[in-house]
Amino acid sequence: MRAALEDFAGRAGGHKLHAAGIWRAHEQQKRTRRARRQTRRTGAGRGAQAFTRGLAALAQYVEREQRGVVPRQHTEQVTVDGQEHEVRLGVWVSNQNSRRDKLSAEQLGQLAELGMDRV
C-alpha cells in the first residue's frame, strides 16, 4: 500500500500529506461503490421492497378474482408491514414479464406459486 500511496503522491504533485488525504477519500469512494453494487446483487433495498409489495398485491388480487390475468391499468390497495400501499399492479406484472431474465430463482418461484408461470 505504501508503494501505491507514493505512486499516487507522485501523480498528485508530490505532496504526500495532501495525497494521503486524497488517497483515503478515493479508497472510501471505492468501498462505497463496492457496497452499493453488492446491495444491488443481493436484491436488498428499495427494489426488494417493491417486489414484496407487488407480490403481496398480486396474491391479494388472485385470491379475490381467482385468476392471474391483471388488466394493465389495475391498481391494488395492499397493507405490508402495517403500512397501506397503492400498487399499480397491472404495470408491476408487465414489468416482471419484461424483466424476467433479471429475477432471481426465488422470485420466479414466488410468481409461479401465484400462477404467473409465463414470467
Summary of the structure (lengths in Angstrom):
residues: 119
radius of gyration: 23.1
end to end distance: 48.2
largest distance: 71.4
contacts: 279
relative contact order: 0.09
helix: 66%
strand: 8%
